[in-house]
Amino acid sequence: MRALLLITIFSFFWSNVSIAKTTVLSCELTKFFITKNLLSDSTQIPLSKVAPVYLGKKTLILDFDKNEFIDSTVLTGGDYSEIRFLNQEVYFIGHQRNYFKYNAVLNRYTGELKHTVVPSDETVKKKPEELGFKQQTFYNCQKTEKKF
């Protein structure tokens, strides 16, 4: 009887550990900047002139207990070779994919997500005029709760 009770208690502990506690963030675009080349200044594009793909609510799902990226509609996991969870920020360190390199930083206190896109090294070798191009998007992310 005692063995059965111990097995039951430990099974409750074990099953609780296996359930991931995910954090769902709802993110909305707040600023959009473009730098065309090394000789131009960064220009803020009004949100009314930004392509619709950037607008609307986006989601970012992370597991802060296990330091894992789960899913996102604002960042794609394939764009990042490494993700570092630190006390104040989460760094999404990009790799070169196609024509661009991707990087992002999520501030855990303010909820600001800064996403940066620059040309890859190979793109710059083929098209030197692309040197200095940078697109930066800023999102305000807030924690959301499940409705059901």
C-alpha positions as CSV (number, residue, x, y, z in Angstrom):
1,M,0.0,0.0,0.0
2,R,2.8,2.4,0.9
3,A,4.6,1.6,-2.4
4,L,1.4,2.4,-4.4
5,L,1.1,5.7,-2.5
6,L,4.7,6.6,-3.3
7,I,4.3,5.7,-7.0
8,T,1.2,7.9,-7.2
9,I,2.8,10.9,-5.5
10,F,6.0,10.7,-7.7
11,S,3.9,10.3,-10.8
12,F,2.2,13.6,-10.0
13,F,5.5,15.3,-9.6
14,W,6.9,13.7,-12.8
15,S,3.9,14.7,-14.9
16,N,4.0,18.3,-13.6
17,V,7.6,18.7,-14.7
18,S,6.9,17.5,-18.3
19,I,4.3,20.3,-18.9
20,A,5.9,23.3,-20.4
21,K,4.8,26.7,-19.2
22,T,4.8,28.9,-22.3
23,T,4.6,32.6,-22.4
24,V,2.5,34.0,-25.3
25,L,3.4,37.6,-26.3
26,S,1.1,39.7,-28.6
27,C,3.3,42.2,-30.6
28,E,2.2,45.2,-32.5
29,L,4.4,47.3,-34.8
30,T,5.3,50.7,-33.4
31,K,8.2,52.0,-35.5
32,F,9.7,51.2,-38.9
33,F,13.1,52.5,-40.1
34,I,15.0,52.1,-43.3
35,T,18.6,53.0,-44.1
36,K,19.2,52.7,-47.8
37,N,23.0,52.8,-47.9
38,L,26.1,54.1,-46.0
39,L,25.6,57.6,-47.3
40,S,21.9,57.9,-46.2
41,D,20.4,58.6,-42.8
42,S,18.0,56.3,-41.2
43,T,14.4,57.3,-42.2
44,Q,11.3,56.5,-40.2
45,I,8.5,55.3,-42.4
46,P,5.0,56.3,-41.3
47,L,3.0,53.2,-40.3
48,S,0.3,54.2,-42.8
49,K,2.9,53.6,-45.6
50,V,4.3,50.3,-44.3
51,A,3.5,47.1,-46.2
52,P,0.4,45.3,-44.7
53,V,2.5,42.2,-43.9
54,Y,4.2,44.1,-41.0
55,L,0.9,45.4,-39.5
56,G,-1.6,43.7,-37.3
57,K,-1.0,41.6,-34.2
58,K,1.9,39.2,-34.2
59,T,2.6,36.5,-31.7
60,L,5.8,35.3,-30.1
61,I,5.7,32.1,-27.9
62,L,8.6,31.4,-25.6
63,D,9.3,29.0,-22.7
64,F,11.3,31.1,-20.2
65,D,11.7,28.1,-17.8
66,K,13.4,26.0,-20.4
67,N,14.9,28.9,-22.4
68,E,13.2,27.8,-25.6
69,F,11.8,29.5,-28.6
70,I,8.4,27.8,-29.4
71,D,6.8,29.6,-32.3
72,S,6.2,33.1,-33.8
73,T,4.5,35.0,-36.5
74,V,6.9,37.9,-36.1
75,L,10.2,36.0,-36.0
76,T,10.8,32.7,-37.8
77,G,13.0,30.2,-36.0
78,G,14.9,29.3,-39.1
79,D,16.3,32.8,-39.3
80,Y,18.2,32.4,-36.0
81,S,21.3,30.2,-35.4
82,E,21.3,31.0,-31.7
83,I,18.9,32.3,-29.1
84,R,20.2,33.6,-25.7
85,F,18.0,34.1,-22.7
86,L,19.5,36.7,-20.4
87,N,18.0,38.4,-17.3
88,Q,17.0,41.6,-19.1
89,E,16.9,40.6,-22.7
90,V,16.4,37.7,-25.1
91,Y,18.8,37.8,-28.1
92,F,17.9,36.1,-31.4
93,I,21.2,35.8,-33.2
94,G,20.8,35.4,-36.9
95,H,22.6,33.6,-39.6
96,Q,22.9,34.5,-43.2
97,R,19.9,33.2,-45.2
98,N,19.4,34.0,-48.8
99,Y,20.2,37.7,-49.2
100,F,19.8,38.9,-45.6
101,K,21.0,38.5,-42.0
102,Y,18.5,38.7,-39.2
103,N,18.9,39.7,-35.6
104,A,16.4,40.6,-32.9
105,V,16.4,41.7,-29.2
106,L,13.4,41.4,-26.9
107,N,13.6,43.6,-23.8
108,R,12.0,41.5,-21.0
109,Y,11.1,44.6,-18.9
110,T,9.7,47.0,-21.5
111,G,8.4,44.4,-24.0
112,E,10.1,46.1,-26.9
113,L,11.2,43.8,-29.7
114,K,13.8,45.3,-32.1
115,H,14.1,43.3,-35.3
116,T,17.0,44.2,-37.7
117,V,17.6,43.0,-41.2
118,V,20.8,43.7,-43.1
119,P,22.3,42.3,-46.4
120,S,24.3,39.1,-46.1
121,D,28.1,39.3,-46.8
122,E,27.5,37.5,-50.1
123,T,24.9,40.1,-51.2
124,V,27.3,42.9,-50.4
125,K,30.1,41.2,-52.4
126,K,27.7,40.9,-55.4
127,K,26.1,44.3,-55.0
128,P,28.4,46.7,-53.1
129,E,25.7,49.4,-53.3
130,E,23.7,47.4,-50.7
131,L,26.4,48.1,-48.1
132,G,24.8,50.0,-45.3
133,F,21.2,49.0,-46.0
134,K,19.3,48.3,-42.8
135,Q,15.7,47.7,-42.0
136,Q,14.7,48.0,-38.3
137,T,11.2,47.2,-37.0
138,F,10.1,47.9,-33.5
139,Y,7.3,46.0,-31.8
140,N,5.5,46.5,-28.5
141,C,4.9,43.1,-27.0
142,Q,2.6,42.3,-24.2
143,K,2.0,39.1,-22.3
144,T,-1.4,37.5,-23.1
145,E,-3.4,34.9,-21.3
146,K,-5.2,32.0,-22.7
147,K,-9.0,32.6,-23.0
148,F,-9.9,28.9,-22.8
